[in-house]
Amino acid sequence: MSEHEPSSVFRTVTHTSLLNGLKDPGNRSVWQDFVARYRPMIVKFAQRRGLSEEDAQDAAQQTLIAFCGAYQQGKYERQQGRLRFWLFGIARNQIRNARKRDRHREVQAVEDSGATAFFDRLPDEADMEQQWEEEWQQAVLRQCLEEIRREFDPRSLEAFERFAWKGQPAQEVARQLGMTPNAVFIAKHRIMKRIKELLPVMEDIF
């Protein structure tokens, strides 16, 4: 396999059969792939919007179920808008519904106790789209890194993580991993180059 050729796993990940497969209600494998791809980012987004872990998991599940149902009914066409915007709209509604339920419970508790701190903790709705975009970009980057892990040897990946992400000096990383400093720089360059190549591809499939 050449340096720029996608692996067989990557070709599977990017295949448009994921959405096509959702049209079949009995295709459990595609549903599981769909959930694995999008649920983690929706959970993180819901938690940033103030939901508990349990409520965030539930909101994410309901978001994906609602999307799948709408898709099977022909209500979603990719040419009408990117998937990210459809999921955002559904996730936003699910999160708001969950927060309304929480608000009702906590407001009742506030009225019973006379406390006011609850109202100070309500998240600001103005940055909702920005937070969604941030979580989406993080999900795209994580998908890139999954592919990177299949293409590069573990020591190069470890050098990249320590040097590029954690900011450790190249000499220290080289000593720890039994590499030369130049090899650390080369690992960073090659992996960063590959990430830049993968990002637009992952953006397209997401």
N, C-alpha and C positions, 0 to 999 in steps of 0.2 A: 504494500500500500504506500503510495507516495505521501509526501508531507502534507499536501493539501486535499487529499482524497478522503471523504467522510468514511468512517467505519460502517460496517453492515448494521451495527446497533443504531448508529446515528441516522442512517437512511430509514430505519424503522420508526424512530422517534419523529422524524420530520414528515412522514407519510400522511397525506390528507385523509387516509382511510379512518383516522380517529373519529372525525365528525361524521363521516359517512356511516361508520359502524354503529353510531348512536341511534340511527334510524331503526335499528332492529332492537326491540325491547329485550330480546332474549340473549343479546350479545354481552354476557357478563364480563368477558375479558376486556372489551373496549371500554365498558363502563368503569372498570377498575383502573385502567390506564388513564382515563379522563379524570377520575377522582384523584389519583396519585399526582397528576400534573398540576391541578388547579386548587385542590382543597387546602394545601399548606399555606398558600399565599392568602387565601380568603380568611383562614383562621387568624393569621397574623394581622391582617387588616382589621378584622372584627375586634381583636384584642386592643389594637391601637384606638379603636373607637369606644373603648370603655367596657367591653363585654368580658365576662369571666371566661376562663378556659372552657368550661362546660358549655356556656351559652355560645361562645365563638364556634366551637365544634358543631353545635346544632345549627347555627346560622349558616355555616359553610355547607353542611349537608343539605339543608333546605334550599340553598341557592343553587346547588348543582342539580338537585332533583327538579326544581322549577325550570331551570334552563333546559334540561333534557326533555321534559314534558313539552315545553314550547317548541323545541327543535323537532321533536317527532311529529308535532302537529303542523310543521311547515312554517312556523312563525319567524324563524331565523334564517336569513340568507346572508352569506358572508359578504356578498357584493353590496348589501345594504348598510354595512357597518362592521367594524372589526369586533371580534369576539370579546375583546377586553371591555368594550363599552357596554355590550349586552350584559356581561357578567357583573359589571359595576352597578348597573341599574338594579339588577335583581338583588345583589348583595346589599346594596344601600337600603333597599326596602326591608329585607330580612333583619338587618342590624337595627334599623329604626323600630321595627316591631318588637324586637327583643328588648331594646332600651325602654320602650314605652311600658312594657310589662315590668321591667326592673324599676322604672320610675314610679309606677303606681305603687309597688310594694314599698319602695324606700320613702316615697312621699307620705304614705300611711304611717311609716315608722317615725318620720320627722314630725308629723302632726301629733303623734302620740308622745314624742319625747320633747318637742319644742326646739329641736336642734335645727341649724341652718346650713351645716357644712355640706350636705348633699348637693345643694344648688350651686355651690362653688366648684364642685367636681364635675359638672356636666361638660362633656367635650364640646369644643367649638366646631360647628358644622362647616364653617367656611373653608377649612383645609381638607375636607373629605376627599375631593378629587386628587389633590396633591398626594395625600397619603396612599391612595389607591395606585397612583402612577408609580410611586416609590416602591411599593410592594410588588407591582408587576415587573418593574425593571430588575428588582432583586431576584424574582423567580426566573426571569430570562437569564440572568447571570449565573444562577445556580445550575440551570440546564446546560449552559456553556461549560461550566466547570465539571459537570458529570461527563461530558464528552472529552474534555481535556484529560481527565483521569484515565480514560481508556486509551489515549493516544501517547501519553508520556510515561516514562519510567518513574517509579515512586521517589527515587532520590532527587530527580529534577523537580518534581512537584513539591517535595519537602523544602528544597532550596528556594523555590519560587515563593512558597508561603512564608518562610522565615524572612527572606530578604525583601520581597515586594510588599507583603501584607503587614508583617510584624515589625519591619524596619530594622532588623538586626544587621550589623555591619557584614559586608560580604566576606571579610577575612574570618570573622567568627563563625559564620554559617559554613564556610569551606572547611574550617577546622573540625567542626562538629560532625559534618557529614563525610569527611574524608575526600573532599574535592579541592580543586584549585579555585582561587577567587575568580579567575577568568571563566571557569566552568559555571560558577554561580551566575555571573553576568550573562553568559550565553543562555542558560536555562531561563532566566527572566525574560530575555529578549524573545526567545522562541515561543514561550508560552503567552506572553503579552501579544505577540503578533497573531498567534492562533486565536486568542480570545477576540481580538478585533475582527478577524475573519468570520468567526462564528456568530457574533452578536447580531448582525443584520439578518442572518439566516434564521436564528432563533426568534428574532422580533417578528419575522414573517410568519412562522408557524404558530406563534402564540397569538 
